[in-house]
Amino acid sequence: MAGLLEGHVAAVTGGGSGIGQGICQAYAREGARVIVLDSNPAGAEETVGLVTAAGGRASSMRLDVTDRQACKAVAAEIARGGNISILVNNAGINRRNPITGDPIAVAKDWDDILSINLDGMFNVTHAFLDQLRATKGRVVNIGSIQSFVHVSWPNSAAYTTSKHGVLGFTRALAAELGKDGVRVNAIGPGMIETKINAEARAKNPDMVANVMRHTPLNRPGKPEDIAGPAVFLASDMSAYVTGCIVMADGGFRTV
Ligand code: NAP
């Protein structure tokens, strides 16, 4: 039986770890050729190794999504081998420091988080725009429960702002690119066990317990929990879905 993404070429930012790595593996299993884009070449190569060991097709390129010129250069190089038809804007960071803290550190957190999580999403999407329009492509942006709320995860004004921005960008782009046949959606993960929150989970068991009290499925998520919605949003199964955010949060937002 053919995979759901047969014939597609997918670029996944931050594909060298956690949620992005899980999405790369799932896309390859469904028949897509995967291009792992990450600022961490070792992580990207690990993903390529996992995909190819499972019989899939993957390659990697180093990309810092904050570097607008590099995004354009990478998109141009990829186009020489064929246009992408799926873009996953997944690269992201988080730091949890109170906004009332050291002003220099607070400003650096703001700049770093917004430049990766939000400007980076623009840089990459803009660089691949012609390819996505040519292939009637699909964009999947990784938002968060913090695209809506700021509870249970204190001290993250910059991150919350960036993830609200992801949702706004998703809706605006869906409205603008629908006429070109390009669909743009987001996924809102709840607490997923990855490197991004490993230290926070280890140091603050109370915070984890607090999130779980608010999570009907009563467990943290794994990258595989995000891969299914990511396949759905990239495939023809979601042909009439655009401008949406699919929450994959164990029910967090329902209670
Ligand atoms: P992760 O395991 O830390 O993976 C993030 C990946 O992005 C890493 O490989 C990281 O490289 C890379 N990256 C960081 N800055 C980059 C840049 N400037 N350019 C290119 N790549 C960059 O974290 P994750 O949990 O999988 O996060 C993936 C996405 O899911 C993020 O957007 C995050 O906000 C979102 N999300 C996560 C959760 C969660 O609970 N885990 C919940 C909601 C949303 P390094 O190895 O060098 O750091």
py3Dmol code that shows the C-alpha trace and the ligand (Angstrom):
import py3Dmol

protein = """\
ATOM      1  CA  MET A   1       0.000   0.000   0.000  1.00  0.00           C
ATOM      2  CA  ALA A   2       1.340   3.455  -0.930  1.00  0.00           C
ATOM      3  CA  GLY A   3       2.226   5.810   1.893  1.00  0.00           C
ATOM      4  CA  LEU A   4       0.203   8.964   2.527  1.00  0.00           C
ATOM      5  CA  LEU A   5       3.119  11.187   1.473  1.00  0.00           C
ATOM      6  CA  GLU A   6       4.379   9.280  -1.578  1.00  0.00           C
ATOM      7  CA  GLY A   7       5.915  11.680  -4.129  1.00  0.00           C
ATOM      8  CA  HIS A   8       6.375  14.516  -1.617  1.00  0.00           C
ATOM      9  CA  VAL A   9       9.578  16.268  -0.590  1.00  0.00           C
ATOM     10  CA  ALA A  10       9.465  17.610   2.974  1.00  0.00           C
ATOM     11  CA  ALA A  11      11.790  20.105   4.656  1.00  0.00           C
ATOM     12  CA  VAL A  12      11.681  20.050   8.462  1.00  0.00           C
ATOM     13  CA  THR A  13      13.433  22.759  10.496  1.00  0.00           C
ATOM     14  CA  GLY A  14      14.781  21.661  13.858  1.00  0.00           C
ATOM     15  CA  GLY A  15      14.523  18.117  12.509  1.00  0.00           C
ATOM     16  CA  GLY A  16      17.584  16.996  14.453  1.00  0.00           C
ATOM     17  CA  SER A  17      15.838  16.466  17.780  1.00  0.00           C
ATOM     18  CA  GLY A  18      12.585  15.798  19.613  1.00  0.00           C
ATOM     19  CA  ILE A  19       9.361  16.649  17.790  1.00  0.00           C
ATOM     20  CA  GLY A  20      11.108  17.485  14.505  1.00  0.00           C
ATOM     21  CA  GLN A  21      12.974  14.187  14.517  1.00  0.00           C
ATOM     22  CA  GLY A  22       9.719  12.306  15.144  1.00  0.00           C
ATOM     23  CA  ILE A  23       8.055  14.139  12.253  1.00  0.00           C
ATOM     24  CA  CYS A  24      10.970  13.341   9.890  1.00  0.00           C
ATOM     25  CA  GLN A  25      10.725   9.641  10.745  1.00  0.00           C
ATOM     26  CA  ALA A  26       6.948   9.578  10.256  1.00  0.00           C
ATOM     27  CA  TYR A  27       7.092  11.477   6.944  1.00  0.00           C
ATOM     28  CA  ALA A  28       9.735   9.105   5.607  1.00  0.00           C
ATOM     29  CA  ARG A  29       7.661   6.098   6.695  1.00  0.00           C
ATOM     30  CA  GLU A  30       4.782   7.561   4.667  1.00  0.00           C
ATOM     31  CA  GLY A  31       6.980   7.771   1.549  1.00  0.00           C
ATOM     32  CA  ALA A  32       8.232  11.377   1.566  1.00  0.00           C
ATOM     33  CA  ARG A  33      11.833  12.283   0.822  1.00  0.00           C
ATOM     34  CA  VAL A  34      12.919  14.254   3.889  1.00  0.00           C
ATOM     35  CA  ILE A  35      15.379  17.138   4.156  1.00  0.00           C
ATOM     36  CA  VAL A  36      16.436  17.747   7.745  1.00  0.00           C
ATOM     37  CA  LEU A  37      17.310  21.393   8.380  1.00  0.00           C
ATOM     38  CA  ASP A  38      18.931  22.142  11.721  1.00  0.00           C
ATOM     39  CA  SER A  39      21.533  24.424  13.248  1.00  0.00           C
ATOM     40  CA  ASN A  40      22.865  21.316  15.001  1.00  0.00           C
ATOM     41  CA  PRO A  41      24.495  19.148  12.290  1.00  0.00           C
ATOM     42  CA  ALA A  42      25.072  16.210  14.658  1.00  0.00           C
ATOM     43  CA  GLY A  43      21.367  16.042  15.502  1.00  0.00           C
ATOM     44  CA  ALA A  44      20.419  16.348  11.834  1.00  0.00           C
ATOM     45  CA  GLU A  45      22.761  13.501  10.907  1.00  0.00           C
ATOM     46  CA  GLU A  46      21.293  11.376  13.708  1.00  0.00           C
ATOM     47  CA  THR A  47      17.857  11.859  12.161  1.00  0.00           C
ATOM     48  CA  VAL A  48      19.152  10.969   8.697  1.00  0.00           C
ATOM     49  CA  GLY A  49      20.670   7.795  10.185  1.00  0.00           C
ATOM     50  CA  LEU A  50      17.394   6.805  11.872  1.00  0.00           C
ATOM     51  CA  VAL A  51      15.377   7.407   8.691  1.00  0.00           C
ATOM     52  CA  THR A  52      17.739   5.568   6.362  1.00  0.00           C
ATOM     53  CA  ALA A  53      18.144   2.653   8.795  1.00  0.00           C
ATOM     54  CA  ALA A  54      14.375   2.232   8.603  1.00  0.00           C
ATOM     55  CA  GLY A  55      14.501   2.201   4.782  1.00  0.00           C
ATOM     56  CA  GLY A  56      13.467   5.822   4.237  1.00  0.00           C
ATOM     57  CA  ARG A  57      15.065   8.644   2.246  1.00  0.00           C
ATOM     58  CA  ALA A  58      16.632  11.618   4.043  1.00  0.00           C
ATOM     59  CA  SER A  59      19.430  14.126   3.740  1.00  0.00           C
ATOM     60  CA  SER A  60      20.449  17.039   5.925  1.00  0.00           C
ATOM     61  CA  MET A  61      21.653  20.602   5.568  1.00  0.00           C
ATOM     62  CA  ARG A  62      22.900  22.893   8.289  1.00  0.00           C
ATOM     63  CA  LEU A  63      20.582  25.887   8.695  1.00  0.00           C
ATOM     64  CA  ASP A  64      20.211  28.526  11.374  1.00  0.00           C
ATOM     65  CA  VAL A  65      16.686  29.806  10.762  1.00  0.00           C
ATOM     66  CA  THR A  66      17.595  33.272  12.079  1.00  0.00           C
ATOM     67  CA  ASP A  67      19.960  33.755   9.118  1.00  0.00           C
ATOM     68  CA  ARG A  68      17.690  35.087   6.362  1.00  0.00           C
ATOM     69  CA  GLN A  69      20.348  34.905   3.628  1.00  0.00           C
ATOM     70  CA  ALA A  70      21.235  31.342   4.589  1.00  0.00           C
ATOM     71  CA  CYS A  71      17.545  30.387   4.370  1.00  0.00           C
ATOM     72  CA  LYS A  72      17.437  31.746   0.814  1.00  0.00           C
ATOM     73  CA  ALA A  73      20.674  29.968  -0.118  1.00  0.00           C
ATOM     74  CA  VAL A  74      19.469  26.628   1.280  1.00  0.00           C
ATOM     75  CA  ALA A  75      16.112  26.956  -0.514  1.00  0.00           C
ATOM     76  CA  ALA A  76      17.901  27.714  -3.789  1.00  0.00           C
ATOM     77  CA  GLU A  77      20.212  24.720  -3.384  1.00  0.00           C
ATOM     78  CA  ILE A  78      17.297  22.422  -2.599  1.00  0.00           C
ATOM     79  CA  ALA A  79      15.351  23.709  -5.635  1.00  0.00           C
ATOM     80  CA  ARG A  80      18.161  22.495  -7.908  1.00  0.00           C
ATOM     81  CA  GLY A  81      17.248  18.921  -6.881  1.00  0.00           C
ATOM     82  CA  GLY A  82      13.470  19.507  -6.982  1.00  0.00           C
ATOM     83  CA  ASN A  83      10.963  21.711  -5.170  1.00  0.00           C
ATOM     84  CA  ILE A  84       9.706  20.895  -1.715  1.00  0.00           C
ATOM     85  CA  SER A  85       5.968  20.323  -1.291  1.00  0.00           C
ATOM     86  CA  ILE A  86       5.883  20.180   2.526  1.00  0.00           C
ATOM     87  CA  LEU A  87       7.477  22.637   4.947  1.00  0.00           C
ATOM     88  CA  VAL A  88       7.457  22.066   8.697  1.00  0.00           C
ATOM     89  CA  ASN A  89       8.448  25.127  10.734  1.00  0.00           C
ATOM     90  CA  ASN A  90       9.454  23.355  13.916  1.00  0.00           C
ATOM     91  CA  ALA A  91      12.772  24.885  15.074  1.00  0.00           C
ATOM     92  CA  GLY A  92      12.286  26.547  18.432  1.00  0.00           C
ATOM     93  CA  ILE A  93      13.779  27.321  21.813  1.00  0.00           C
ATOM     94  CA  ASN A  94      12.433  28.243  25.226  1.00  0.00           C
ATOM     95  CA  ARG A  95      13.847  29.900  28.333  1.00  0.00           C
ATOM     96  CA  ARG A  96      11.839  30.469  31.476  1.00  0.00           C
ATOM     97  CA  ASN A  97      13.028  33.575  33.278  1.00  0.00           C
ATOM     98  CA  PRO A  98      10.860  36.215  34.956  1.00  0.00           C
ATOM     99  CA  ILE A  99      10.474  39.426  32.988  1.00  0.00           C
ATOM    100  CA  THR A 100      11.230  41.278  36.227  1.00  0.00           C
ATOM    101  CA  GLY A 101      14.737  39.751  36.313  1.00  0.00           C
ATOM    102  CA  ASP A 102      18.067  41.141  35.106  1.00  0.00           C
ATOM    103  CA  PRO A 103      17.127  43.552  32.284  1.00  0.00           C
ATOM    104  CA  ILE A 104      20.023  42.557  30.032  1.00  0.00           C
ATOM    105  CA  ALA A 105      19.222  38.840  30.340  1.00  0.00           C
ATOM    106  CA  VAL A 106      15.501  39.486  29.864  1.00  0.00           C
ATOM    107  CA  ALA A 107      16.157  41.442  26.660  1.00  0.00           C
ATOM    108  CA  LYS A 108      18.471  38.694  25.364  1.00  0.00           C
ATOM    109  CA  ASP A 109      15.838  36.019  26.041  1.00  0.00           C
ATOM    110  CA  TRP A 110      13.281  38.123  24.186  1.00  0.00           C
ATOM    111  CA  ASP A 111      15.567  38.658  21.179  1.00  0.00           C
ATOM    112  CA  ASP A 112      16.729  35.035  20.957  1.00  0.00           C
ATOM    113  CA  ILE A 113      13.284  33.466  21.376  1.00  0.00           C
ATOM    114  CA  LEU A 114      11.478  35.803  19.009  1.00  0.00           C
ATOM    115  CA  SER A 115      14.229  35.603  16.379  1.00  0.00           C
ATOM    116  CA  ILE A 116      14.194  31.783  16.278  1.00  0.00           C
ATOM    117  CA  ASN A 117      10.543  30.933  16.997  1.00  0.00           C
ATOM    118  CA  LEU A 118       8.911  33.732  14.991  1.00  0.00           C
ATOM    119  CA  ASP A 119      11.341  35.525  12.668  1.00  0.00           C
ATOM    120  CA  GLY A 120      12.852  32.130  11.807  1.00  0.00           C
ATOM    121  CA  MET A 121       9.451  30.841  10.723  1.00  0.00           C
ATOM    122  CA  PHE A 122       9.050  33.855   8.440  1.00  0.00           C
ATOM    123  CA  ASN A 123      12.595  33.557   7.055  1.00  0.00           C
ATOM    124  CA  VAL A 124      12.195  29.914   6.107  1.00  0.00           C
ATOM    125  CA  THR A 125       8.641  30.193   4.791  1.00  0.00           C
ATOM    126  CA  HIS A 126       9.498  33.231   2.691  1.00  0.00           C
ATOM    127  CA  ALA A 127      12.560  31.500   1.248  1.00  0.00           C
ATOM    128  CA  PHE A 128      10.470  28.480   0.154  1.00  0.00           C
ATOM    129  CA  LEU A 129       7.407  30.445  -0.986  1.00  0.00           C
ATOM    130  CA  ASP A 130       7.959  30.006  -4.749  1.00  0.00           C
ATOM    131  CA  GLN A 131       8.530  26.266  -4.332  1.00  0.00           C
ATOM    132  CA  LEU A 132       5.426  25.838  -2.184  1.00  0.00           C
ATOM    133  CA  ARG A 133       3.284  27.785  -4.652  1.00  0.00           C
ATOM    134  CA  ALA A 134       4.681  25.733  -7.546  1.00  0.00           C
ATOM    135  CA  THR A 135       3.848  22.426  -5.818  1.00  0.00           C
ATOM    136  CA  LYS A 136       0.570  23.556  -4.177  1.00  0.00           C
ATOM    137  CA  GLY A 137       2.382  22.702  -0.988  1.00  0.00           C
ATOM    138  CA  ARG A 138       1.506  22.335   2.644  1.00  0.00           C
ATOM    139  CA  VAL A 139       2.982  24.240   5.578  1.00  0.00           C
ATOM    140  CA  VAL A 140       2.846  22.870   9.111  1.00  0.00           C
ATOM    141  CA  ASN A 141       3.859  25.284  11.883  1.00  0.00           C
ATOM    142  CA  ILE A 142       4.540  24.119  15.424  1.00  0.00           C
ATOM    143  CA  GLY A 143       2.628  26.242  17.910  1.00  0.00           C
ATOM    144  CA  SER A 144       1.837  25.289  21.487  1.00  0.00           C
ATOM    145  CA  ILE A 145      -0.819  25.399  24.170  1.00  0.00           C
ATOM    146  CA  GLN A 146       0.929  28.734  24.717  1.00  0.00           C
ATOM    147  CA  SER A 147      -0.521  29.877  21.382  1.00  0.00           C
ATOM    148  CA  PHE A 148      -3.618  30.469  23.558  1.00  0.00           C
ATOM    149  CA  VAL A 149      -2.855  30.399  27.257  1.00  0.00           C
ATOM    150  CA  HIS A 150      -0.198  31.261  29.752  1.00  0.00           C
ATOM    151  CA  VAL A 151      -0.977  28.940  32.620  1.00  0.00           C
ATOM    152  CA  SER A 152       1.123  26.257  34.334  1.00  0.00           C
ATOM    153  CA  TRP A 153       4.258  27.462  32.543  1.00  0.00           C
ATOM    154  CA  PRO A 154       5.316  30.592  34.452  1.00  0.00           C
ATOM    155  CA  ASN A 155       8.006  33.043  33.406  1.00  0.00           C
ATOM    156  CA  SER A 156       7.768  32.655  29.674  1.00  0.00           C
ATOM    157  CA  ALA A 157       6.457  35.935  28.272  1.00  0.00           C
ATOM    158  CA  ALA A 158       8.711  35.798  25.213  1.00  0.00           C
ATOM    159  CA  TYR A 159       7.838  32.167  24.418  1.00  0.00           C
ATOM    160  CA  THR A 160       4.106  32.767  24.880  1.00  0.00           C
ATOM    161  CA  THR A 161       4.336  35.812  22.616  1.00  0.00           C
ATOM    162  CA  SER A 162       6.214  33.830  19.965  1.00  0.00           C
ATOM    163  CA  LYS A 163       3.688  30.984  19.979  1.00  0.00           C
ATOM    164  CA  HIS A 164       0.717  33.381  19.775  1.00  0.00           C
ATOM    165  CA  GLY A 165       2.587  34.777  16.747  1.00  0.00           C
ATOM    166  CA  VAL A 166       2.875  31.314  15.203  1.00  0.00           C
ATOM    167  CA  LEU A 167      -0.916  31.016  15.256  1.00  0.00           C
ATOM    168  CA  GLY A 168      -1.393  34.494  13.789  1.00  0.00           C
ATOM    169  CA  PHE A 169       1.106  33.806  11.014  1.00  0.00           C
ATOM    170  CA  THR A 170      -0.593  30.469  10.276  1.00  0.00           C
ATOM    171  CA  ARG A 171      -4.019  32.081   9.873  1.00  0.00           C
ATOM    172  CA  ALA A 172      -2.768  35.057   7.849  1.00  0.00           C
ATOM    173  CA  LEU A 173      -0.747  32.862   5.508  1.00  0.00           C
ATOM    174  CA  ALA A 174      -3.630  30.415   5.040  1.00  0.00           C
ATOM    175  CA  ALA A 175      -5.876  33.296   4.022  1.00  0.00           C
ATOM    176  CA  GLU A 176      -3.329  34.724   1.605  1.00  0.00           C
ATOM    177  CA  LEU A 177      -2.085  31.513  -0.012  1.00  0.00           C
ATOM    178  CA  GLY A 178      -5.355  29.598  -0.313  1.00  0.00           C
ATOM    179  CA  LYS A 179      -5.867  30.923  -3.839  1.00  0.00           C
ATOM    180  CA  ASP A 180      -2.521  29.331  -4.811  1.00  0.00           C
ATOM    181  CA  GLY A 181      -3.590  25.966  -3.426  1.00  0.00           C
ATOM    182  CA  VAL A 182      -1.130  26.194  -0.538  1.00  0.00           C
ATOM    183  CA  ARG A 183      -2.524  25.006   2.802  1.00  0.00           C
ATOM    184  CA  VAL A 184      -1.114  26.339   6.065  1.00  0.00           C
ATOM    185  CA  ASN A 185      -1.908  24.792   9.438  1.00  0.00           C
ATOM    186  CA  ALA A 186      -0.406  24.499  12.894  1.00  0.00           C
ATOM    187  CA  ILE A 187      -0.096  21.910  15.625  1.00  0.00           C
ATOM    188  CA  GLY A 188      -0.398  22.828  19.297  1.00  0.00           C
ATOM    189  CA  PRO A 189       1.577  20.325  21.346  1.00  0.00           C
ATOM    190  CA  GLY A 190       1.049  20.043  25.073  1.00  0.00           C
ATOM    191  CA  MET A 191       3.939  18.964  27.281  1.00  0.00           C
ATOM    192  CA  ILE A 192       6.065  16.678  25.114  1.00  0.00           C
ATOM    193  CA  GLU A 193       9.129  15.018  26.595  1.00  0.00           C
ATOM    194  CA  THR A 194      12.052  16.433  24.617  1.00  0.00           C
ATOM    195  CA  LYS A 195      15.345  18.229  25.180  1.00  0.00           C
ATOM    196  CA  ILE A 196      13.637  21.640  25.194  1.00  0.00           C
ATOM    197  CA  ASN A 197      12.042  21.000  28.589  1.00  0.00           C
ATOM    198  CA  ALA A 198      14.265  18.257  30.036  1.00  0.00           C
ATOM    199  CA  GLU A 199      15.882  20.561  32.591  1.00  0.00           C
ATOM    200  CA  ALA A 200      12.587  22.232  33.541  1.00  0.00           C
ATOM    201  CA  ARG A 201      10.934  18.826  34.043  1.00  0.00           C
ATOM    202  CA  ALA A 202      13.848  17.568  36.140  1.00  0.00           C
ATOM    203  CA  LYS A 203      14.048  20.687  38.322  1.00  0.00           C
ATOM    204  CA  ASN A 204      10.318  21.388  38.737  1.00  0.00           C
ATOM    205  CA  PRO A 205       8.330  18.209  39.383  1.00  0.00           C
ATOM    206  CA  ASP A 206       5.561  20.450  40.801  1.00  0.00           C
ATOM    207  CA  MET A 207       5.192  22.144  37.420  1.00  0.00           C
ATOM    208  CA  VAL A 208       4.913  18.762  35.677  1.00  0.00           C
ATOM    209  CA  ALA A 209       2.304  17.632  38.237  1.00  0.00           C
ATOM    210  CA  ASN A 210       0.410  20.870  37.706  1.00  0.00           C
ATOM    211  CA  VAL A 211       0.333  20.342  33.923  1.00  0.00           C
ATOM    212  CA  MET A 212      -0.764  16.721  34.373  1.00  0.00           C
ATOM    213  CA  ARG A 213      -3.644  17.758  36.653  1.00  0.00           C
ATOM    214  CA  HIS A 214      -4.818  19.794  33.672  1.00  0.00           C
ATOM    215  CA  THR A 215      -4.280  16.997  31.120  1.00  0.00           C
ATOM    216  CA  PRO A 216      -7.201  14.542  30.825  1.00  0.00           C
ATOM    217  CA  LEU A 217      -5.027  11.873  29.187  1.00  0.00           C
ATOM    218  CA  ASN A 218      -2.840  12.153  32.293  1.00  0.00           C
ATOM    219  CA  ARG A 219       0.576  11.651  30.716  1.00  0.00           C
ATOM    220  CA  PRO A 220       3.193  13.793  29.032  1.00  0.00           C
ATOM    221  CA  GLY A 221       3.383  13.399  25.258  1.00  0.00           C
ATOM    222  CA  LYS A 222       6.139  11.862  23.125  1.00  0.00           C
ATOM    223  CA  PRO A 223       7.341  13.130  19.732  1.00  0.00           C
ATOM    224  CA  GLU A 224       5.304  10.302  18.102  1.00  0.00           C
ATOM    225  CA  ASP A 225       2.161  11.965  19.486  1.00  0.00           C
ATOM    226  CA  ILE A 226       2.838  14.966  17.256  1.00  0.00           C
ATOM    227  CA  ALA A 227       3.899  12.945  14.199  1.00  0.00           C
ATOM    228  CA  GLY A 228       0.364  11.665  13.469  1.00  0.00           C
ATOM    229  CA  PRO A 229      -1.233  15.137  13.269  1.00  0.00           C
ATOM    230  CA  ALA A 230       1.791  16.300  11.230  1.00  0.00           C
ATOM    231  CA  VAL A 231       1.225  13.504   8.682  1.00  0.00           C
ATOM    232  CA  PHE A 232      -2.487  14.336   8.539  1.00  0.00           C
ATOM    233  CA  LEU A 233      -1.858  18.041   7.898  1.00  0.00           C
ATOM    234  CA  ALA A 234       0.756  17.319   5.202  1.00  0.00           C
ATOM    235  CA  SER A 235      -1.316  14.706   3.375  1.00  0.00           C
ATOM    236  CA  ASP A 236      -4.395  14.788   1.141  1.00  0.00           C
ATOM    237  CA  MET A 237      -6.381  13.530   4.152  1.00  0.00           C
ATOM    238  CA  SER A 238      -6.611  17.210   5.146  1.00  0.00           C
ATOM    239  CA  ALA A 239      -7.298  18.566   1.625  1.00  0.00           C
ATOM    240  CA  TYR A 240     -10.021  20.949   2.875  1.00  0.00           C
ATOM    241  CA  VAL A 241      -8.245  22.008   6.086  1.00  0.00           C
ATOM    242  CA  THR A 242      -6.355  25.287   6.243  1.00  0.00           C
ATOM    243  CA  GLY A 243      -5.787  28.004   8.829  1.00  0.00           C
ATOM    244  CA  CYS A 244      -6.327  25.508  11.667  1.00  0.00           C
ATOM    245  CA  ILE A 245      -4.405  24.549  14.738  1.00  0.00           C
ATOM    246  CA  VAL A 246      -4.701  20.889  15.699  1.00  0.00           C
ATOM    247  CA  MET A 247      -4.174  20.574  19.423  1.00  0.00           C
ATOM    248  CA  ALA A 248      -2.146  17.503  20.408  1.00  0.00           C
ATOM    249  CA  ASP A 249      -2.065  18.257  24.101  1.00  0.00           C
ATOM    250  CA  GLY A 250      -3.721  15.337  25.872  1.00  0.00           C
ATOM    251  CA  GLY A 251      -6.821  17.513  26.230  1.00  0.00           C
ATOM    252  CA  PHE A 252      -5.124  20.376  28.094  1.00  0.00           C
ATOM    253  CA  ARG A 253      -7.157  23.083  26.398  1.00  0.00           C
ATOM    254  CA  THR A 254     -10.495  21.370  26.949  1.00  0.00           C
ATOM    255  CA  VAL A 255     -10.448  21.651  30.748  1.00  0.00           C
TER     256      VAL A 255
END
"""
ligand_1 = """\
48
NAP
P 14.199 20.176 20.839
O 14.264 18.729 21.138
O 15.098 21.104 21.586
O 14.395 20.383 19.262
C 14.525 21.642 18.687
C 15.507 21.557 17.545
O 15.593 22.859 16.911
C 16.919 21.201 18.000
O 17.521 20.302 17.108
C 17.617 22.552 17.967
O 19.027 22.472 17.825
C 16.965 23.173 16.753
N 17.181 24.609 16.679
C 17.290 25.494 17.712
N 17.566 26.728 17.251
C 17.627 26.622 15.897
C 17.895 27.542 14.858
N 18.176 28.828 15.119
N 17.874 27.102 13.570
C 17.627 25.798 13.294
N 17.396 24.879 14.244
C 17.383 25.273 15.529
O 12.723 20.721 21.126
P 11.262 20.197 20.710
O 10.486 20.029 21.947
O 11.355 19.077 19.757
O 10.708 21.502 20.001
C 10.297 21.554 18.650
C 9.196 22.601 18.527
O 8.059 22.194 19.296
C 9.581 23.990 19.043
O 9.061 24.980 18.178
C 8.877 24.071 20.394
O 8.594 25.384 20.772
C 7.619 23.278 20.073
N 6.900 22.786 21.228
C 7.484 21.889 22.081
C 6.765 21.435 23.175
C 7.341 20.461 24.149
O 6.741 20.255 25.222
N 8.451 19.810 23.856
C 5.469 21.912 23.409
C 4.923 22.826 22.533
C 5.638 23.243 21.439
P 19.954 22.316 19.160
O 20.110 20.865 19.371
O 21.224 22.993 18.792
O 19.239 22.994 20.272
"""
view = py3Dmol.view(width=600, height=400)
view.addModel(protein, "pdb")
view.setStyle({"model": 0}, {"cartoon": {"style": "trace"}})
view.addModel(ligand_1, "xyz")
view.setStyle({"model": 1}, {"stick": {}})
view.zoomTo()
view.show()
